[in-house]
Amino acid sequence: MEKDMTTGSPARILIAFSLPMLLGNLFQQLYNMVDIIVVGNFVGAPALAAVGASTSIVMLLLCVAIGLSIGCSVLVSQYYGAGDQVKMRQSVYVSLLFIMAVGLLMSVLGACFSGAILRLTRVPAEIFGDARTYLLIYAVGGVFLFAYNALAAMCRAIGDSKTPLYFLIITSLMNIAGDLILVISFGWGVAGVAWATTISQAVSALACGVYVYYKVPALRLSSKDCVFDGAMLKDLVVYAIPSTIQQCIVSFSTVAVQGLVNTFGTNTIAGYTAACKIDQFAIQPLLSLNSAMTSFTAQNMGADKKERVHAGLKVTLALMTGISVVISILVFFFGKELIGLFVDSQSVPEVIATGVSYIAVVSMCYFLLGWQFSFASVLRGAGDMSWFLSGSLLNFGARLVFAYAMAASIGFLSIVWSIPIGWVLCIVFFALRYKNGGWQNKVKIKKPETEQ
């Protein structure tokens, strides 16, 4: 099921690779989205706000897991593209050790400091208890989140985007069933959706690990592969840490923005939570193409085929633009109905109004996010992590400054308009780096001379 991306049509490869990832990402989004829909409709708006207030912290765990996995998979992809199977499998072993160690640490820290973190973000007292319950249970199962993302990233590094999908479909359906049973039948409320998510993630990680070992020969590690290499760990850290920091910047900025949102009250928190979930679901096709282009770039840079990276970027920009236009139209015109999925529109009209005001602006700017992702995937896949990280700092730094500076004058809309402003600045920054060509000299893996 592995796929060599160094030959063949870039357009065909990128589309074929990203489609299973898209389905997988959509099912992964269902985990938290179903939590919110169930509590919003069967428990109430305060429960919806409680899950929303803790979601920004949950995203920190997810962002660290994704950042480490993506960073490590870049090195694995480059070894794979260079045809060095021995080093590739050793890098998989070192990557898994590294990611799981960090995952265990994050789970412990999240469980120990869940209350303190929620106080820091000024969660209202009336929803504090439920928010802490949700966060604590989710943190306990965080190690499974890291395990799944690590295994999925290793599969994608060798061009296999289908294996992770199979298990996400099964466990997403498990999560839906678990939410309905634990909340509606057992009356566990917020704790019920948290436990359903944690159990589903554990099943996904364990099943994926077993399948990879027995059915994906390229990733099956033998005793000779399980050798700790300090130099390789250093290379992994060079790729993984900036990628993780970038993901953490995303998460921390989300936490900071959540702190500002929390000052507007429970109904605004609920509306913002619903809108963010719709937003996250809508951009999954763009995220899938972003990941596909990252793997495509990494493999081709390892194979020293830079011209294919240029061709891949042109295809990605075109696909991003076309897809974002379609998504924007759908989300813009059906925004009110989509927000209504999360809460009773008759009883809490303020929640609907807040959500609609968010997605009406942001949805029309999805093409900007697509362009940002396109350039970012090239820099990340090539290992140009310093510029990739700096662009992310610029993006989210500008968004925070604008949101807080304008909150007093335009209120909640300061948060809404800060998003496209950050995207524009990031696009300019990344495009300038791509044009000067410095990213082409950052790859650490070179194809062996005998194979060139």
N, C-alpha and C positions, 0 to 999 in steps of 0.2 A: 504493500500500500504506500510505500515511499515514492517520492517523485523528484526526479532530477530537473531543476528549473533552469539549467544552464543551456538547454537546447529547446527548440520549438518556438511556436508563436507566443510572444509575451502576453498578448491579449487573451488567448485561449487558456494559457497557464494561470494567469491571475484570476480569471473568472472561475475556472474549474476549482482552484484552490480556495477562493473566498466564499463560494456558495455553501459548502459544508460548515465553514466557520461562521457564516451568517446565521444559519439554522441553529448552530450551537450557542452563539451569543444570544439569540432571541430566547432560547430555552433557559439560558443562564439568567437572563433578565427576569424571567417568569418567577424565579425564586422569591425575590423581594417584592415584585409587583403583585403577585398573588397574595403575599402577606398583607400588603396595604389594602388591596381590594376587599379581602375577607374582613379585616378589622374595621375598615371604613363602613362597610355595609352591615356587618353583624354585631359589632361592638359599639361603634360610634366615632364621631369626629375627634374626641379627645384621645382615643386609642390610636386613630390614624395619625394624629399629631405626635403622639409618643413614639411611634415607630419612625416617623419622619425625623424627629429630633435626634434619634440615635443612629439614623441611617448614615449621616455624614461621618460618624466614627466608624461604623461598619465598613464604609468605603475606604478608610485608612488601611484596614487589614487587607482588603481586596487589592488596593493599589500597590501595597508592598509586595504582595504575592505575585501580581501581574508584572510589576517592575523587575523583580528578581528573575522571574521566569523568562521574560522577553530578553533581558540583558544576557543571561546565560545561553539562551537559544541562538543568539547572534553568533557566538563563538562556535557552537555546535554546527550551525548552518555553514559557517565558513570552512570548517574541517570537512564537512560533507561535500561541499562544492569543490574543494581541493582534492577530493578522492582519498583522504587519509582516514581510513576506517578505524585504525587502532587508536589514534589520537581522538577521533570523534567519540568513541565509546568511553574512553577515559574521561573526556570532558563531560559526558553525560553523568558518570559516576560522581565526579567532584561537584557538579552542579546540583545533583539531588541531595548530597550531603549538606551543602551550603544552604540551599533553600529550606530544607526541613529543619535545620538548626535555627534559622531565623524565624521560621514559622512557629516553632515551639516557644521561642522567647516572646514573640508577639502575642501568642495566646495567653501566656501567663501574665504579661503586663496588662493586656486588655481586661482580663478577669479581675486583676487586683485593683486597677485604677478606674474602673468604669464609672463609679459615682463621681470621683474627682473631675473626670473629663467632662461629664455632663454639667456639673456645676460651673465649670470654666466657660462653657458655651451658653450659660444663662437659660437653661431649660426651665420653663415655668413650673412652679411647685405642684400644680394640679395634675401634671402629666409626668413628673419626675420619676415616680415609682415604677410606672409601666416602662418608661424609656430605659431605666436602669436594668430592669428584668430582661428586656429584649437584648440589650447590649451584652449583658453578662453571659447569657446562654449562647449567643452567637460567638463570643470570644472563646468560650470553652471549646467549641468545635472548629476554631480557626485553623488548627493544624491540618485538618482535612481539606480546607480550602487551599492551603499552600501545596499540599500533596497533589491534588487534582491539577492545579494550574501548572505545576512543575512537569508532570507527566504529559499534559496536553501540549506544553511548549516544546518538549523534546520531540514529540510526534510531528509537530508542525515544522520543526527545524529540518527534518528530512523529507518534507513535502507531503506528510500524511495529515490532512485536516479532517479526515472522516472518523478515525477512531474515537477522538474525544466526543464527537457529536452523538454517537450511539448511546453513550452512558449519560450524557446530559438530557437526552430525550426521556429516557427511562426514569431518571431521578427527578426531573422536573415534574413529571406526572405523579411520582410518589409524593413530592412536596405539596402539590395541589390537593391530593387526597388527604394527606396528613393535616393540612390547614383546615379543611372542611370537617374532618372527624374531630380533631382536638379542640377546635373553636366552637363549632355548632353543636356537636354531640356531647362533648365533655365539658364545654364551657370554660376552657382554660384561658381564653382571651389572648392577650399579647404573648404570654408565655407559650401558648399552644403553637402560634405561627413560628416562634423562634425555635422551638424544639423540632418542628416539622422540617424546617430548613436545615438545621444542624444534622439531623439523622440522614436526610437526603444527600447532603454533601459528603458524609462519611461513606455512604454506599457508593457514590460516584467515584471517590478516590480509590477505594479498595477494589472495585470492579475494574477500573481503568488500569490499575497496577497489575492485576492478575492477567488481564487480556494482553497488555503490552509485553509482559514477560513470555507468554506462551505463543503469541500470534504475530509479534513484530520483531523478526530476527535481527534487524539492524540495531535495535535498542536492547537486545537481550545481553545482559552483562555476565561474563564469566569471571572466574577468580582472578585471572590475569588482567582483566579490565579494572578491577576494584583496587586500584593503587592510588593512594593520595599523592598528588603532585603539587607541591607548593608553588612552583612557577606557573602551572596552569591555573591554580586558584587565583593567583595575582592577575592573570589575564582576564579571568572571569569577573573578578571584582572591578577591573577597569571598565568592563562593559556593563555589569549588573548594577553597580552602585549609582552611576549617573542616571540610568534608566529608572532605578528605584526612587532616587531623589526626585526625579521628574514626576513620577506617580504620586509621591508624597506631597509634592508641591500642589498637585491637583487636589489631593485629599485635604491638606491643611487649609488651602484656600476655600474649599467647600465648607470646612468646619468654621472658618472665620466668617464666611458669608452666612452660614446657618446661625451664627451668633447674632448677626445683624437682623436676620429674618425673625428670630425669636423675640426681638424687641417689639414687633408689630402685633403680637398676640397669637392665640391658639388657632383662630380661623385662617389667618395668613400663613401660619406654619403648615396647616393642612392643605391649603390650596397650592402652596409652593411645593410641597411634597408630591402631590399628585402630578403637577406640571413637570417636575423633574423626572418622574418615572416615565411619563409619556415621551419626554425629550430623550432620555437614555434609550428607550425602546426604539425610537424613530431613527437614531443615528447608527444603529447597529450595522447596516450595510456599509456605511462609511468606515466604521471601525474594522470591519472584516477586510475590506480592501486595503486599509492601512497595514494590518498585520500581514496580509498576503504580499504586499510590496516590500515589507521589511524582510521577510524570508527570501523573496526573489532577489532583492539587492544583496543580501548576505551571501547567498550561494554563488551568485555571479561575480561578486567581488573576490570570493575565495578562488574562483576559477579564472580570475583575471579577465573577465569579459565586461569591461566597463560600458562598451557600446550598448549592451543589452539593458543595462540599468537606465541609460538615457531613453531608450525605446520604451521601457517599462513605465517610466515616469510620464511620458506623453499619453500612454494608454490610460494610466491611473487618473490623470487630471481630467481626461475626457469622460471616463466612467463616473468619477466623483461628481462632476458637474451635472451630468444627465440624471443620475440617481437622486441627487439632492433636490433638484427641481421637482421631481415627482413627489418626493417625501414632503417637501415644503407645502405643496398644494394640498395634499391630503390632510396634513396636520392643521394647517391654517383654517380650512373650511369646515373641519369636523372637530375643532378644538373643544367646543362646549360639550359635545356629546362624549368625547374622550374623557374629559374631566369628570363628567357625570358618572362614569364607571366606578369611580372611587368613593363617591359619597352621594347622599340624597340631595339633589339639587333644590328641592322645595324647602327643606328644613334649614339649610345653611347656604344661602345664595352668595354670601361673602367668600366662601371657599371657592365656588365656581368662578366668581369674578376675578379673584386673585390668580387662579390657574390660567384662565383665558388671557389675561393681560400679559402673562409671562410667555406663553407659547405663541401668541400672535406676533410678537417681535422676533423671538429667537428662531422660530421655524422658517421665517423668510430669509435667514442668513445662513442656512445650512451649507450653501455652496462655498461660503468662506471657510467653514470648518473642513470641508472636503479638500480644498486647496492646501490648507494648513497640514492636514494629515498626509497629503501626497509628498510634499517636500520633507516633512518630518521622517517619513518611512525610509527615504533614501539616506538621510544623515544617520539615522539609527542603524539601519542595515549595514552601512559602511563602517560603523564604529566611530563616527564623528560625534562622540558623546558630549564633549564640552559645548559645542554649538547647539546641539539638541537640547541640552539642559538650560543653557542661557536663554534660548528662545522661549522655553516654558516659563522661566522666571519672569521674562518680560511680559508674557501673556497674562499670567495670573497676578503678577504684581500690579499691572495697570488696571486689571479688573477690580482688585481690592481697593486701590486708591480711589478710583472713580466711584465705586459703590458707597464707600463710607463718606467721601467728600460731598456727594450729592444727595445723601439720604435725607438730610434736613430739609432740602428744598423740593425734591420730587418724590420722596418717600420710597416705596417698594420698587418703582420704576428705575431707580438708580442701580439696583441689582440686575434688572432685566437688560438695560442698555450697556452695562459694563461688559457683557459677554461678547457681542460682535466687535466692540472696540478692541478687546484683547486679541481676538482672532485676526483682525486686520494687521495689527502691529507684528504679530508672530509670523504671518505670511511674508511680509516685507523682509523681516530678519532672515528667515529660512531661505527665501528665494535669492537673496544676495549671497549667502554662503554657497548655495548650489551653483550660482553663476561663476563665482571665483574659483571653483574647482578644488579647493583645499580638502574637501571630504574624501577625495579619491586616494589620498595618501595615508588614511587612517587605518586601513585593514591590517590586522596582525598576522593573518594566515596567508601564506603564499603557496601556489601550486608547485609541487616538486618539479625540479628542472627536467627530469626525465619524461615528464608527462606534458610539458608545455609544447 
